[in-house]
């Protein structure tokens, strides 16, 4: 199921405004043409149409706001101003109040992506346009993946021993482990099944639109907006993550054990579950053969400063560094659940219904007994209702959509805890320009880390992205932007995330969408500021000429004095451009039903035989990538549920 593409088009006047905007934002450089042309605007129009009607109208409104402002200030329309005046006007917006600054930034991101989203532009900058194609995938188990079109019109009800809603890091593990014990497992997945042929034949913009919730436009609202990137396909977010595998730090597990009353979550008791997951996924440190130039400069800087650093452990034993992990692995080297746990479940006779959104949890005598789902058929033009019955129901829809499903059903919220306690690991990336070639696109994007400050709540990891997507990481316009992009092959992109003390909440929004609120507190702002300083020092220690930071007032940092000015500035949450990839905790596990949703067996306190096992179960911020912690928790839960099912069957 892809996101809806609107038919809203730019008028001729709006196209002229957009061309004038692109001319100022992306002037021609020594290598690349400027953005003020029909080809760029055609692609820009396609991108904003893919965002849906509301967003498309918002972009059109921004164009008219430019036109109106220019008329009021210069007595000329924006599209008829000369180039220098247009640039000066946009610079004033970029340095102005938060409203103008944010609207300009939001509007220019798709414009920048559009300009660089062509094979010709990649060739001009000596970059790889598409990943190498792999051989087609064939497997007998694929016949057990059903779409709505595969169902007989008479088939409106199904039965199983266990229903698992979601196929990401939690759900796929539960399905595999229970199916291996002989239980009849039915997985229900809202997204589609994508394979390596999709990952090498579609553009990254198409993949972003289809593989991510909201086409990658999901975000928190609060004292700053933070994009929250979560997956929507068979495999969930594991299909589009970077494959990084960290066990939860001992101090976190000890906190759960000693402070939260979760006695079976000590490092010692969880070790065997981690080991099982790591074995199935083939977790191993990234190879220097594919770590590339970014890892080399980070290593050199850390060595000079005495910081701990090393290759990351990843679930990608056959990785050849094609650099597109976040758009699906083109060779299936990454052991995301769509190519690991889901096939293993299907090989053990589980079934999977994709393109099916669960809307209702069926109850009898205060116990879950099944679900109702809307299944799309005929390419999404028609929906039909399907009922699936089972004595055990496992929700693994993820940290955003599991609480949303509970709220829509009015379940498990006696103490108003559903959707609360959201943590997200706010993240930021900084680009560094070097004299020599880095060619970060020809390597593992997230293969290296600095863990010197992990116990202080800061973890540094690789963050490289392909050329057209990298444009969004530069919070600059005009000549500075063109010069930066022409030096893309000399850029290192590295990032950091923090273990947040801030918390948010998931609520029901309009039209069934989630409303995600999150307030970044000043403690976390200071931690982000400190992390930016540390990363800047690493870069300069390894010979960086210039830094490009998404921090208001410090977008270009030329030396350590300017870095110190950033580090000592009084910054607020709105001064950072952040993103997040690890939402956790909205249906957290716990001993006290007044502060948690499930018990230590993952069963909800209020509804029997209804279980939750995904990122929402994780009771606190981890400070590290959560993938294999969720999987280890799911492995433990599957063992407990199997034992219970065996007892109750007897």
N, C-alpha and C positions, 0 to 999 in steps of 0.2 A: 504494500500500500504506500504509494508515494504521496507527498503533500500536494494539496490542490494548487494548480497553477492558474492564476487569474488571466483574464483576457484584457485587462485594463492597459491601454496603450498611452504613450506620451503623445500629446498634440504637437503640431508643427512648432508652435511657439515654445512649448516645453522642451522640445528637442533642441531648439536654438539656445535656450538657457542652459541646458545640460552640456551642450558643446562648449559654451563659454566657460562653464564651471570646470570642465575637464581640461580646457586649455590653460587655465590658471593653476589647477591642482597638479597637472602632469605636463609641464612644458617639455619641448623636445630637448634631448641631450646629445652627447657626442655619439652615442650608439643607438639610442631608441627614438622613435618618433613621438611627438606629443599626443596627448589624449583627445584633443579637440577634433574628432573626426566621426563620420557616420558609423564606421565599423565598431568603434568603442561604445558609442551610444546604443547601437543595436544590441550589443551584448549586455550593456547596463540595463536596458529595458527588459531583457529576458530575465536577468537576475532579480530585479525588483518584482517582476510578475510572479516569480517562483515563491516569493515570500507571502503571497496572498493579498487579498483586496485591501485590508486595513493598512498593511505596510506600504503597498503600492500608492495608495492615496496619500500616505504620510510623506513619501518621497516627492510626490507631485506638489504637495503643499510647501515643502521646503524650497523647491525651485521657485515657486511664486513668492515665497518670503524673500528670497534673494532679489527678485525682480522689484518687489515693492520697496525694500530697503534702499536699493540703489536709486529708485525714482525719488524717494524722500530726501536722500542725502546729496545726490549728484544731478538730479533732474534729468536723468537718463536711465533707461532700463539696463539691468545687469548685462544682458546679452549684447548691448551696443557700447558698453564701456571699453576703453582701450585696455590692452593687456596689463599694463602696469597698474592702472587704477583698480581693475578687478582683483589683481593679486594683493594690493594694499587693503582692499575691503575685506578679503577673506582672511588675511593675517590679523586684522583687527577683531574679527569674529573668533579666530583661533586663540587669541589672547584675552578674550572678553569674558562675560559672565557665563555661568555654567550652562544656561539655556542655549545660547548661541554656540558655545564651544562644543557642547555635546551633539547638537543637531548637525553641525558641520562635520564632526567626526563620523557620526553614524551614516550620513549621506555620502561621504567620500569613500567609505570602505568598499561598497559594491562598485563604485566607479573605478577605483584603483584595481580591484580584482578583474573587472571587465577588460581593462586595457591590457593587462598582462596575461589574460586567459586565451592565449592562442599559440599554436605551434611556432608561428613565425617569430613571436617575441622570445620564446624559449631559445630558438636558434640564434637570435641576435645576441643573447646573453650566454650562449654556450651552456645551456642546461638541458636536462632530459625531460621531454614533454610527457611521455607516458611510460609506465613500468613495462618491463619485458613480459611478453605473454607466456603463460605456462600452458602445459598440456591440459586438455579438458578433464574434468573430474567425473568419474563414473563410479557408482557404488550402488549395490543392491538395496541398501537401506533407504535410499532416497524415495523409493516407492511408498514408504511408510510416512512420508511427509505429505499431508493432505491440505489442499486449499478448498475454499468454498465451492469452486467449480468441480472438484473431484467428488463431492458428496451427491449421493442420489437425492433428488427432491423429497423422497419419502423419508429419508433419514434425518429426523429432527431430534432424536434422543440417542445418547450413547451412555455406556456404563464402563466403569473401570474400578480398580481397587483404590487408586490414588489419582487425584487431579493435581497437576503442577502448573500454575499460571505464571509463565515467564520462563525464558531459557537462557538467562545470563549466568553470572557467577554463582548465584544461589540455586536457581531452579534447575539448571541443566545437571548440576552435581547431584541433587536430590533424585532427579529422574533416573540418572545412570545407576546410582547406588541401589535404589529400590528395584529397578528393573533387573539388575544383576542377581537379586535375591528371588526372582520369579514372580514378582508382583506385576499386575497389569497396570501400567502407568500411561496416562494420557497427558501429554504436554499441550498447553494452549498458549500460543504466541500471537501477539497483536501485529508484529512486523512481518515482513516477507523473508524468504530465504534467498540470500545472495551468495554466489560462489565466485571463484577466482576469475571466471569469464566475465562476470559483471565488473569486477575490480580493475580489469584491464581494457574493457571496451567502453566504459562510461567516463565522462569527464568528472573531475573531482567536485565540481559544483553540483552535478547531478547526484553523485554519491552522498555529498553532504545533505542534500535535500531529502534523500531517501533513507539514509542510514541513521540519521540523528532525529531525536524528538524535536518537533517544531522546525525541521530543516536547519537545525543548529541555532535557532533564534530563541530558545528557551532561556530565561534569565531571571535572576532574583531582582526584587525591587526593595528599596530602602534608602539609606543615606548614600548609596552608590549602586548602580546597576552592574550586576556581575553575570555574564553569560555562563550558563550551566550546561555543559555538553554531555549528554547521555544518549545512549544508543537506542535504536528501535529497529530490530531485525532479529532473525534467528541468531542467537548468541548474545543478544543485548549489547551492552557496552563493551564486552570482551572482544567483539568483532572490530571495534574501532579504537580500542585503547592501544597503548604503546608496548604492551607485553611485559611491563615491569613487575617484578615479583619480590615483595618484601614481607617477611613475617612481621606481625605486630610486635613492637618493642616489648621486652620483658616488663618494663615498668608499667606499660598500659595493661597488660594481662594481669599483673599483680594488683593493679588498681581495681580491675573488675573483680578479681578474686577476693581481695581483702576489704574493699570499700563498698562494693555493690552487691556483695553476698553471692557472687557467681562462683561457687567453690570449684566447679569443674572446668574453669577457664584459666587455670594457672599455666605458665609456660611449659611445665612438665607434662601436664595432662593434654595440652593441645599439640605437643610435639609430633606425636604419631599421626595426627590428622594432617598436619602440614606436610609431613614426609610422604604421605600417600598422594596428596595433591601434586607435590613437586615431582614425584615419580611419573604420574600419569601425564603431566604437562611437559615433561622433559626440561625442567628448569635448570639453567646453567648460566654462568657469567657470559656476557657478550664478548665476542672474539675481537681482538685487536685488528684482525683482517678487515673488519667492517665498521670499526668505530669512527674512523675518519678524522678530519682535520679539527673539528670542534673539540673532540675528546683530547686531542694532542695539546691544543692551547690551554685548555682547562687544566690538564695534568701539569703542564709546565708552570702555570701560574700558581697552582696549589703547592708544587714542590718548592717554589721560591718562598712561599709564605708559610710553609709548614702545616698545611691543612690536610686532613685525611680525605682521600679520594680513591675511587676504584670503578671498574666496569660494573654496570648493574647486572643483577641476575634477571633473566627473562625466560618466558615460556616460548622460545623460538629457536629450537636447536638447529634448524636448517636455514636460518636467516642469512640472506646474501646482501643485506643492506640496500634495498631498493628505495627506502626513504619515504614510504607512503603508508605507514602502519595505521594511521588514523582514518584511512579511507578504505580499509579492508586489505588484508595481506594478499598480494597477487600470486603468491606461490603456495599458500597454506602452510608456510613455515611456522607462523605464529599459531600456537595451540589454543586459539580462542575456542569457546565452547561449541561454536558451530562446526568445528572440525575435530573436536576431541570428545567432550562429554556427551553432546547430543548424538553423534553417530554411535558411541558406545551404548547409549540408552536404546537406540533404535535397533542395534544389533542384538539386543536382549529383548526384542519384541515389544518395546514401547511404541506408541504412536504419537504423532505430533500434528496438530491442527494449526496452521498459520493463517495470518490475515483475520484473526478472530479476537475481538475485544470483549473481555468478560465485563458484564455490566451488573450482574446480580449474583449474590451468594445465597444459595438455597439453604434454609434451616428447617430442622424438625426437632422439637423438644430441646431447644437451645444448643443444638449441635449442627455443624455444617454437614450437608448431605449432597452438595453438588453446586454447579454454577450454571448460569445462563450467559450466552455470548452472542454477539452480533458478528456474523461472518460475511465478508464481502465476496460477491460473485460478479461475473461479467466485468472484470477489470475495475471493480469498485463502484460500478453504477447502481448496483442493487445490493441490499442487505437482507439476510435471513436470520431468524433466531434459531439457535441450537441449544439444547439442554444436555448437560453432561452430569451424570450422577455417580457419586463415589462416597464411601464412608469416611474418607480422609481428604481434606482439601489443603493444599499448600500454596500460599501466596508468595510469589517471588517477582513482583512487578517492578521492583526497584524503590529507591528511597523517596521518589516523588509520587509514583503512581500507585504503590501499595496503600499509603494512607488516603490517597484520593478515592480509591475503590471502597475502603472502609467508610469514609465519610459519606460517600454517595449512598451506601447501604445503611447508614445509621448504626454501625456496629462498633463495639469495643471502645466506646468513648465516654464511659460513665464519668471518668475523672478528667475529661477534656485534655487528654494527652496525645491523641492521634494527630500526627503531623508536627508536633513540637520537637524541640531539641535538635533541630537540623544543624549539622556542621558540614562544611564544604571544602576545607583546605584551600582558601583563597590563594591564587597563583598569579605570578607576573613573570614576564620574560624581558631580557635586555639583549639588544643586538650590539655586536662589537666589530669594528672595521679593522682589518689587518693589512699589512703591506703585501702579504703573500696569499696565494690561493688557499681557501679552506674547502670549498666545494661540499658544503654540509649536506646537500641534497643527495650526494652519492655515498651515503652511509646510514647507519642506524640512527634514526632521529632522536631517540631517547635511550642511549646506551651507556651513559656515564653519569656519575654523581659525585657530589661533595657532601660527605656525611659528618664533617667536623662539628657541625652545630645542630645535629639531629636531636640531641638531648635538650637543646634550648628551643626546640619547636620550629626549626628551619631546616628544610631539605632542598638541595640544589640538584636539578636533573636537566638533561638535554631537552630541547624543545624545538628542534628544527622542523620546518614545514616547507612544502614546495613553493616555487616562485610566486605564483598568482596568489596563494594564501598568505605568503610572507608579507605582502603589501599591507595587510591589515595590521601588522605589528609595528608599523612606522607611523607615529602620531605627528607627522610633519607633511607639509604640502609645498608645492612650487619647486624651485631649483634644488633645494636641499633634498627633497624626496626623489627627484629624478637622479641626482648624483648617488644617492644611497642605493637605489635599485640597480643602477649600472655597475655598482660594486658588489652585487649580491654574491658573487663567487668568492669574495674576500671577507664575507660576513660569517661570524660565529653567532649562533642563537642559543642561549642557555636560559634556564628559568629557575624559579624557586617557588616553593609553597610553604605555607605555615600551618602548624597545628593550632587551629583557631580556638580561642576562648569565646568568641562571638557565637551566637546561635540565631537560628531563624525558624520559620514555620511554613508548612504546606497547608493551604486552605483550598476550598472549592472556589474557583473563579467563574467567570462568565462562560457559558456554552460548554460546560464540562471541562474547561481547561484548569490547570493548577494555578493558583496564585501563591507565589513563593516570596515570602518576605524575609529579609535578612539585614540586620544592622551591624556593620563592621565597627567594633568598638576601638577606642584610642589605643588600647594595649596592643591590639593586632595591627593597627596602622603603624605604630612604632616598630613592631617586629618586621613588617614589610619594608619599612624605610631602612632598617639595619641590614636586612638581607640584600637590598639593592646596593648598599655601600660595600658589603662583603664581595658580591659578585663583581662590582666595578673594580675593586682592588685586584681580584684574580685576573681580570681581563688586562688591566694596565701592567700587572706584573709579568704577563706573558707577551707584552709588546703591542697591545691594541693602540691604534691611533685615535679612535673616537668611539664613543658609545651613543646609542640611540635608545632612550629610555621612555616608556609610556607613563611619565610622571610630569604633571603640569608644571611648567616653568623650568623644567630641567630635561627637555626632550633631547637636546644634544649636549653631551658632556665631553669636552675635549682634553681634559687633564685631571690630575688628582685634586687640584684646588677646586675645580668645578664639581668634582665628585663630593668633596667635603662640604661644599655649599649646599648640595642636595641633602647630604646626610644630616646637616644641622638646621635645615629649613623647618618651619612649622607647617606640616602637611596635614591634610584631612583625608578622609576616605575618598572624597570625590576627586582628589588629585591623582589617584592611581587608576590606570586602566587594568582591570583584573579579569581573570577567568577562573572557572572552577570545574573540576572533573570528578570529584569524589564526594557526592552527597551521602550523608550517613545519618542514622539515628532517629528517624521520625516514627518508628514503631519499635522502639528499643526493647531489648530483652532485659529482664530485671526480676528481683524478688518481690518488690512492692507494687501491687496493682495500681496504687495511686500515682506512681511515677513512671510506669512502664506499661507496655501493651502485651508482652508475652512473658511466660515464665522461662526458666532455664532449659526447658524441653522444647522451646519455641512454640508452645501452644498458647493461644490467646487466653488471657485471664477470664474473659467474659463469655466466649463461645467455644464449646467443646469441639474437638476434632478439626478446628481451624488453626492452621499453623502459618507462621511467617518466617521466611528464611532468605534474606537478601541484605542489601546494604542498609535498609531501614532497621534491621535487627541490631546492628553494631551500636553498642551503648555509649560510645564516646569517640571523639576525634582520635585518629590513630597517629597522625603525623607522618605516615608513609602511605604508599599506594595500597589500597585495601583489597585488591582482587583476590589474592590467595588466602587472606584472612576470612573473607566471605566464604570462599570455597572450603576452607578447613572447618568453619562453623557448620557449613552444610553437610560436610562429611560426617562430623560428629552427630548432627541431628538425624541424618539418614540411618545411622546405626541404632540410635535410640528409637526412632519410629518403626524400624523393621522389627526390633525386639517387642515393641508394644503390639504391633499388628500380629506377630506370631502368637503372643499371649491371648489376644482377644479373639483370634480365629479358633483357638482351641476351646 
